[in-house]
């Protein structure tokens, strides 16, 4: 055993696990999972396959979104008594759209050590092969399930210049791409990364218009786990992300009032952001 795998008592190890292919795990992660006294897993049944594959017999306890607050307090007490614990999610790096925040936060508040064991991440894997700019990106996780809330979130992101990264479920991916097309524009470049590292891995890029048609055309393309990547806005587009009611209000007011005053008043009436309305007016005048 190398010194790098000797564990410290009373330490929480946040361990990244494969997102699909079981071979995508580090030697250090395997050693840590084998040596800790307890593993806190999002789904113990799901993680059993990985642990069995590597001959790891460490006891497991469930830590998921429904019990995390209660379990976190108990696990911190065990850490404080000297027990070493590994935190894993169903796939990838814990806390990234997965449980673990309350446990990590409570552990740090108690003054105990939290050590990352880095490894697979669907976000970074998708970005690395997307062909989109990756020097700056914005991770949005899962969009809201309700169409109206999802549309509102997308409108807020319409002028974002960084590459946008989303997780999406198979039963909502068609609707989400349709809303992205309507909000960001049909010609905005995007990439679908599906089932990364698995047998049916698919990485397909095109305009939002063509991607929306592509995924709607074959039900097999709508299976599995998705990362959606959208190129950021290259410049401000007049009207981008502003609903029709707000556009109409600010345009009527701008015909009678100075631009800033019109934007401020329209914002109060519609709830839209003042700066976005002002840019819309100025964009139309240029």
C-alpha positions in Angstrom: 0.0 0.0 0.0 1.4 3.4 -0.9 1.3 6.3 1.6 -1.3 8.1 -0.6 -4.0 5.5 0.3 -3.5 5.5 4.1 -6.6 7.1 5.5 -7.0 9.6 8.3 -9.5 8.8 11.0 -12.6 11.1 11.4 -12.4 12.1 7.7 -15.1 12.4 5.1 -13.9 11.3 1.6 -16.0 12.6 -1.3 -15.4 9.9 -3.9 -16.2 10.2 -7.7 -17.4 6.9 -9.2 -18.0 5.9 -12.9 -20.8 7.4 -14.8 -21.3 4.2 -16.8 -18.2 2.2 -17.6 -17.0 0.5 -14.4 -13.3 0.8 -15.6 -13.5 4.6 -15.2 -12.4 4.7 -11.6 -9.1 5.7 -10.1 -6.8 3.4 -8.1 -7.1 5.8 -5.2 -10.9 5.7 -5.2 -10.9 1.9 -5.0 -8.4 2.0 -2.2 -10.4 4.6 -0.2 -13.7 2.7 -0.7 -12.0 -0.5 0.5 -10.3 1.1 3.5 -12.9 3.4 5.0 -15.2 2.1 7.8 -18.4 3.2 6.2 -19.7 4.2 2.7 -22.7 6.7 2.5 -24.3 5.9 -0.9 -27.1 7.6 -2.7 -28.6 4.1 -3.5 -27.0 1.2 -1.8 -28.5 -1.3 -4.2 -27.2 0.7 -7.2 -23.7 1.0 -5.8 -23.6 -2.7 -4.8 -22.7 -3.6 -8.4 -19.6 -1.3 -8.4 -18.5 -2.4 -5.0 -18.9 -6.1 -5.9 -17.0 -5.6 -9.1 -14.0 -4.4 -7.2 -14.3 -6.8 -4.3 -15.1 -4.1 -1.8 -17.0 -5.3 1.3 -17.2 -2.0 3.3 -20.6 -1.5 5.0 -23.0 0.9 3.3 -25.7 3.3 4.5 -28.2 5.1 2.3 -27.9 8.9 2.0 -30.4 10.4 -0.4 -32.4 13.5 -0.9 -35.2 12.3 1.4 -33.1 11.4 4.5 -29.9 13.5 4.1 -30.6 16.1 6.8 -31.3 13.4 9.4 -28.5 11.1 8.3 -26.0 14.0 8.1 -26.2 14.7 11.8 -25.7 11.1 12.7 -22.8 10.7 10.3 -21.0 13.8 11.6 -21.2 12.3 15.1 -19.6 9.1 13.8 -16.9 11.2 12.0 -16.3 13.1 15.2 -15.8 9.8 17.0 -13.0 8.8 14.6 -14.9 6.8 11.9 -13.7 7.4 8.3 -16.5 7.7 5.8 -16.7 7.8 2.0 -19.5 9.6 0.3 -20.6 8.4 -3.2 -23.5 9.1 -5.5 -25.1 6.8 -8.1 -22.6 8.0 -10.7 -20.0 10.7 -11.1 -18.9 13.3 -8.6 -21.1 13.6 -5.5 -23.0 16.9 -4.9 -23.2 17.8 -8.6 -27.0 17.5 -8.9 -26.8 14.8 -6.3 -27.1 14.5 -2.5 -24.3 15.3 -0.2 -24.4 19.1 0.4 -25.8 18.9 3.9 -23.3 16.3 5.0 -20.3 18.1 3.6 -21.5 21.4 5.0 -22.2 19.9 8.5 -18.8 18.1 8.5 -16.9 21.3 7.7 -18.9 23.3 10.2 -17.8 20.8 12.9 -14.2 21.4 11.9 -13.6 17.9 10.5 -11.7 17.2 7.3 -13.3 16.7 4.0 -11.1 15.3 1.2 -12.0 15.0 -2.5 -11.1 11.9 -4.4 -11.6 13.3 -8.0 -12.7 11.3 -11.0 -15.5 11.0 -13.5 -17.9 13.9 -14.2 -20.6 13.8 -16.9 -20.3 17.6 -17.2 -16.6 17.7 -18.0 -16.8 14.5 -20.1 -19.4 16.2 -22.3 -17.6 19.5 -22.5 -14.4 17.8 -23.5 -15.9 16.3 -26.7 -18.5 18.9 -27.5 -16.5 21.1 -29.9 -18.0 24.1 -28.1 -16.0 26.8 -26.3 -15.0 25.4 -22.9 -12.8 28.1 -21.5 -15.9 29.5 -19.7 -19.1 27.6 -19.1 -22.2 27.8 -17.0 -23.7 24.6 -15.4 -27.4 24.8 -14.8 -28.2 21.3 -13.7 -31.7 20.1 -14.3 -34.2 22.7 -15.6 -37.6 22.9 -13.9 -40.0 20.2 -14.7 -43.0 22.5 -15.3 -42.9 24.0 -18.8 -43.7 27.6 -17.7 -40.9 27.6 -15.1 -38.5 26.0 -17.6 -39.3 28.7 -20.1 -38.7 31.4 -17.6 -35.3 29.9 -16.7 -34.3 29.7 -20.4 -35.3 33.3 -20.9 -33.0 34.4 -18.1 -30.1 32.6 -19.9 -30.8 33.8 -23.5 -28.1 36.4 -23.4 -25.5 34.3 -21.5 -22.3 34.3 -23.5 -20.7 31.2 -21.8 -21.4 27.7 -23.0 -24.5 26.4 -21.2 -24.6 22.9 -19.7 -27.7 21.1 -18.6 -28.8 17.7 -17.4 -32.1 16.5 -18.8 -34.4 13.4 -18.4 -35.4 11.3 -21.4 -39.1 12.1 -21.1 -38.5 15.9 -21.2 -35.7 16.2 -23.6 -37.9 16.8 -26.7 -39.9 19.6 -25.0 -36.7 21.2 -23.6 -35.0 21.3 -27.0 -38.2 22.8 -28.5 -38.2 25.5 -25.9 -34.5 26.2 -26.3 -35.0 26.6 -30.1 -37.8 29.1 -29.5 -35.8 31.0 -26.8 -32.2 30.9 -28.0 -33.0 30.8 -31.8 -33.1 28.1 -34.3 -29.5 28.5 -35.5 -27.8 28.4 -32.1 -25.3 25.5 -32.0 -25.8 22.8 -29.5 -24.7 19.2 -28.6 -26.5 16.2 -27.2 -24.3 13.9 -25.1 -26.3 10.8 -24.3 -25.3 7.7 -22.3 -21.7 8.8 -21.9 -19.2 5.9 -21.5 -22.0 3.3 -22.0 -22.7 0.9 -24.8 -25.0 3.3 -26.7 -23.0 6.5 -26.1 -24.1 9.2 -28.6 -22.6 12.6 -29.1 -24.4 14.6 -31.7 -24.1 18.3 -32.5 -26.0 20.6 -34.8 -28.2 23.7 -34.7 -31.1 23.6 -32.2 -33.5 23.5 -35.1 -31.9 20.3 -36.5 -31.2 18.7 -33.1 -34.8 19.1 -32.1 -35.9 17.3 -35.3 -33.2 14.7 -35.0 -34.2 13.6 -31.5 -37.9 13.7 -32.2 -37.4 11.4 -35.3 -36.3 8.3 -33.4 -37.5 7.1 -30.0 -34.2 5.3 -29.4 -32.5 8.6 -29.3 -34.6 9.7 -26.4 -33.4 6.9 -24.1 -30.8 7.1 -21.3 -29.2 10.0 -19.5 -28.6 13.3 -21.2 -26.2 16.2 -21.0 -27.3 19.1 -23.2 -24.7 21.8 -24.2 -25.6 25.0 -25.9 -23.2 27.6 -27.3 -23.4 30.9 -25.5 -24.9 34.0 -27.2 -22.3 35.6 -29.5 -23.9 39.0 -29.2 -27.0 40.6 -27.8 -30.1 39.8 -29.9 -32.9 42.3 -29.7 -35.8 40.7 -27.9 -33.8 37.6 -26.7 -35.4 36.1 -23.6 -38.1 38.8 -23.3 -41.7 37.7 -23.4 -44.1 39.2 -25.9 -46.1 41.2 -23.3 -42.9 42.9 -21.9 -41.7 43.7 -25.4 -45.0 45.3 -26.4 -45.2 47.3 -23.2 -41.7 48.7 -23.5 -42.0 49.5 -27.2 -45.2 51.5 -26.5 -43.7 53.4 -23.7 -40.4 54.0 -25.6 -42.4 55.8 -28.3 -43.4 58.4 -25.7 -40.7 58.4 -23.1 -36.8 58.4 -22.9 -35.4 54.9 -23.2 -34.3 54.4 -19.6 -37.6 55.8 -18.2 -39.6 53.5 -20.6 -37.5 50.5 -19.5 -37.9 51.3 -15.8 -41.7 51.7 -16.1 -42.1 48.6 -18.2 -40.1 46.6 -15.7 -42.4 47.6 -12.9 -45.5 46.7 -15.0 -44.3 43.4 -16.3 -41.7 42.2 -13.8 -39.1 41.9 -16.6 -35.6 43.0 -15.9 -35.0 46.7 -16.5 -31.6 46.3 -18.1 -32.8 43.7 -20.5 -35.7 45.9 -21.6 -33.4 48.8 -22.0 -31.0 46.8 -24.2 -34.0 45.8 -26.3 -35.0 49.4 -26.9 -31.4 50.4 -27.7 -30.9 47.4 -30.0 -34.0 48.3 -32.0 -32.7 51.9 -32.5 -29.2 50.8 -33.7 
